[in-house]
Amino acid sequence: MEQRSAGEQQRVGGLNRRGNAIGSDSPTVRSGSTGRFGTEGVRTTGARTGPHSVPLAMRSGPGFEPPPGRHRSPWGRSGRILPIRWGRIVFGCLVALGVVVGIVGFALVSRSGGGGHAAAAGAGATGRRPGASSPVAVVAPSPAQAGAPSGETSGVASPAPGAHEILPSQLSSAPPPPTSPPSPAVQVSQPGPRPAGPVLTLGRTSVDLGSVDSTDSVDLTASGTAAVDLRIGGGLPSWLTAVPRTTHLDPGFRTELVITLDRSAAPVGQISVPIDVTAAKGSGGGTIQVTGSVTAGPKILSVTSPSLRPQACATDQAPATGPLTVQVQDAVGMAGGTVTVTAADGTTTTLALQLASSTDDQSTWAALLGPAPAGTLSYTISVKDLNSRAASQQGAATVAAC
């Protein structure tokens, strides 16, 4: 029996040396055997891998002790796992952190350095592009003007050579650039050959001002090969005018004939007035027919004046101020109105009428009268519509004594 156990032990050791065995120096474990060996223990080596590994029943149990430097993997296989190298992990993290900090610092330095180089290049450059305007430097007030104590110096640097010095007070008082008046005549292109001599061409021969418009214009063109002197027919009524922007046109130039209707003086109803426009010497031209409709001016329908008391004895029933209400009718539309008030002591005040409401061709306007001394408060109402036609009405209000 002992010879047999020794043979088994020698055979197992040989297997360990040929395969993935632990080696002869591994610790041994004794486990009971109930086979043909009886109750005698069998000496076995540590855990093995490969085709000659120890059965799974011998890998665990209360009598099994894992060899030093090894442990069991959760998948039932044994193997050597290196311990965690914390020093290497910490060193790697520090290196990564240093790289990130270096990148961020380089970006910040590059940004600040680029701005400084740009500013230095702009300040140190002396050449400018042809046609570029001269630089303008705003000079701050001196320490005495700013109220600084004597002896202190200002932190504003002197302007660069060639720069214009402008004080802050001159910034707001600088006059606006001048605007050129409209040209009385403009050159136009004309396809084809031009007719010989002075020839006048009208842009249109009719103008309708309707019931609201008061101004319109017609184009006049010198379409021939010679200059044209304009001639406007006479006999126009006083409330209608026709004035060209210029009376002389060179060949290929155009101007405007401005027609204006004074609706405040024109007769009420339909108007139709011809205007003859010809060349003093030459051909062309024609007659421009001006039409329109003139409505009657505004009509004051009613006026409501308040009952007032002097400021010293005013009550809720007899206040010191109150609204003057005016109802007006006009088919075109109202532009506004005023009220001129004269108190008993001779004081005169002009108030603007404010629109309160409007319906169709009627509107209601109001102005606040008072306070005023006791006596008669006289007023004059004047209203005007969009056609500049006006209407007026006088009235009076009583300021009762205390």
Disulfide bonds with the S-S distance in Angstrom:
Cys313-Cys402 1.94
